[in-house]
Amino acid sequence: MHPLHEIYADAVAQAATGKGFERHSKGKGFYDQRWKSITDEAGMGFLTGQAMKKLAEATGRMDDISQQEWEKEMLGAMNYMAMAMLYRRHYVRTV
């Protein structure tokens, strides 16, 4: 197994059971959640902006937050980047 698998598994677990799931799923499927409708309205800049925000929060406060909080922010950034990739693959018509 590739060493990155551990990190990607943590990111999937956070998306499946973490803060985003608890706040936004409300029993809805992944593609029926707010991130999709907001991206439909605002464009993919919403998702990439959220990833940038998470990275800035993690790196800007790195000395002031616990390892666990730092990892949560980093995993959140990874999830927003992955959501941007999913959105482009499934909903953006490309040439």
Buried (B, 14 or more C-beta within 10 A) or exposed (E): EEEEEEBEEBBBEBBEEBEBBEEEBEEEEBEEBEBBEEBEEEEBEBBBBBBBBBBEBBEEEEEEBEEEBBBBBBBBBBBBBBBBEBBBEEEEEEE
